Amino acid sequence: MAQLENLVFCGTPQFAVPTLEKLAEAGFNVRLVLTQPDRPKGRGLGLVASPVKQTALRLGLPVYQPEKIKENAELRARLNEITPAAIIVVGYGRIIPGWMLQLPKHGNINLHASLLPKYRGAAPIQWAIANGEPVTGVTTMRIDEGLDTGDILLQKELAILDEDTSETLSPRLAAIGAELMIETLRGVAEGTISPQPQKNEQATLAPILKKEDGRIDFSRTAQEIYNRLRGFQPWPGAFTTFRGKTLNITAAKPAAEVVPQAHLQVKDNRLFVGCGKSTALELLEVQPEGKKRISARDFIHGYRPEAGEGVGE
């Protein structure tokens, strides 16, 4: 079986870990792992290595963590010495410069967590759920100078379950993505894959999330709000205001009640809020500002919301 020699792997988050593990398991010669520098984290702000660095060290692979790569002479020299057949990029978090794109014979091959050209950008998993998609998937593609615009190599679909959040969907996509990358590299080595240009007119964007994306707009339907709540886990979540303070909605589900829009209703120790188009959301768990998460029942008993009291005002 044909095999690509001398690979370089670029990745940072947990999503990239299964691909790196699969490359090692399948016997690919990963000569260098590029990942972002250790970052301060937690209360003590101690430096923490990325999931990819931790995995690379466990696998005994050499790691390099440049702060910048565009005009990095040391990196360029190391890659020229390795002469990689391909550079594998999974969630690296850096724009790959032109000189790196041109270096390997088989280019820079990226694993992207959507069915391109849909959901180009930094947050494809979150936006696919937030927009109520029933299906998403993974794509391997050759990176070019654009934003996720390169030629498609292979794709695989995955159903989005009704209860999926970005936290439950991401590991499943990472797992099938790792398998797809191995299949892609073998196909590239054997010359059995025909790269397909993306249909740019069908492209949609998945921009990086902002805190404001989590603010609930109660003119949306209950299902739309529920989808966004699921997609935007763990950040920015879903939040509104109650009595002038932030109220995070940490668990909810669409309900059949009829409640005025952006108003609360208590019924049999259950808490509902009115949404757009005469729909309603049952709030199951909330987190008042500066407090721990509590059940809707505890919120009702502790805060005693009055009939018709508003949120988001």
C-alpha positions, -999 to +999 in steps of 0.1 A: +000+000+000+014+034-010+022+056+020+031+093+022+065+098+038+075+125+062+044+143+075+041+175+095+011+179+118-003+213+128-031+214+155-040+227+189-074+217+204-089+185+216-107+181+182-073+175+165-061+148+190-079+118+174-064+126+140-028+128+154-034+095+173-047+078+142-017+090+121+007+075+146-014+043+150-016+038+112+022+040+109+026+074+093+060+091+099+051+123+117+084+142+118+072+173+136+041+185+154+034+223+154+010+236+181+003+269+197+025+280+227+014+270+262-012+294+275-020+306+311-051+289+324-071+284+356-071+305+388-034+303+392-028+312+355-002+285+352+010+276+317-009+247+302+001+227+271-024+223+243-042+189+240-022+183+208+012+190+226+002+167+254-007+139+229+025+145+208+047+141+239+029+110+250+035+096+215+071+106+215+068+130+187+089+162+184+070+194+191+076+230+180+055+259+193+063+291+174+044+322+184+044+333+147+049+313+115+045+337+086+081+350+086+098+324+109+132+315+095+137+287+120+104+270+111+112+274+074+146+258+078+131+229+098+104+222+073+128+224+044+150+199+061+120+175+066+107+180+030+072+167+041+051+150+015+021+167+031+013+191+060-018+180+080-037+209+096-065+204+121-076+233+142-042+249+144-055+284+149-030+301+126-033+312+089-009+290+069+014+313+049+020+309+012+055+295+015+041+266+037+013+260+012+038+255-016+063+235+003+049+199+003+044+179-028+008+170-018+000+204-002-015+213+032-045+190+039-070+202+064-098+185+083-128+209+086-158+201+108-186+208+083-197+197+048-180+224+028-188+248+013-214+251+041-201+266+074-167+280+064-150+296+094-140+292+130-171+277+146-188+253+121-200+228+148-216+255+169-234+273+140-246+240+124-265+232+156-275+268+163-291+269+128-311+237+134-292+216+108-303+179+109-270+167+094-234+179+094-201+162+087-164+165+081-144+175+050-108+169+041-095+196+017-064+212+003-058+245+019-054+275-004-051+312+003-088+317+011-109+309+042-118+272+039-121+276+001-097+249-011-106+218-032-125+191-015-108+157-012-133+136+008-164+141+029-185+121+055-219+130+069-230+127+105-265+132+119-271+159+145-292+144+173-321+165+187-304+167+221-268+173+207-248+202+220-215+214+205-198+195+234-214+162+225-212+165+187-176+176+185-160+143+197-181+123+173-170+146+144-134+144+156-135+106+155-150+102+120-127+130+109-096+111+120-107+081+100-114+103+070-079+118+072-063+084+071-085+074+041-076+107+024-039+103+028-040+068+015-061+079-015-037+108-022-007+085-020-024+060-044-037+087-067-073+076-063-088+109-052-099+136-076-100+170-058-133+188-064-136+226-065-161+240-040-193+255-053-188+290-039-224+301-045-235+275-019-211+287+008-223+298+042-202+312+070-196+301+106-178+331+121-160+331+154-185+333+183-189+366+203-204+370+238-234+388+223-243+357+202-255+342+235-280+369+243-315+355+238-338+373+214-373+362+225-387+372+191-371+340+178-392+308+181-387+284+211-371+259+187-346+285+173-337+296+209-333+260+219-310+253+189-288+283+198-286+272+234-274+238+223-250+251+198-234+278+220-222+254+247-201+259+267-196+295+255-212+320+251-242+299+263-276+315+264-285+344+286-310+371+293-317+395+322-341+392+351-347+420+375-318+439+360-292+411+364-279+385+340-297+352+340-280+323+322-303+296+308-284+264+311-311+238+302-344+243+285-367+226+260-396+238+237-430+235+253-467+236+242-477+264+267-490+297+255-471+326+272-467+362+262-434+369+245-405+375+269-426+369+299-424+342+326-451+319+337-451+294+366-473+264+364-471+234+387-436+243+398-425+245+362-411+276+346-420+288+311-410+318+290-429+331+260-410+332+226-418+343+190-447+331+169-467+321+201-442+294+211-428+288+246-397+274+262-396+255+295-367+265+315-352+235+333-321+250+348-308+285+352-279+304+367-286+338+383-257+363+381-230+354+406-247+322+417-245+285+410-268+267+386-301+258+401-332+239+389-362+258+377-381+246+408-354+261+431-355+293+411-393+296+415-390+290+453-361+314+458-370+343+435-408+339+434-413+353+399-446+371+396-472+361+369-462+379+337-429+392+350-406+400+321-371+389+310-346+406+287-357+441+296 
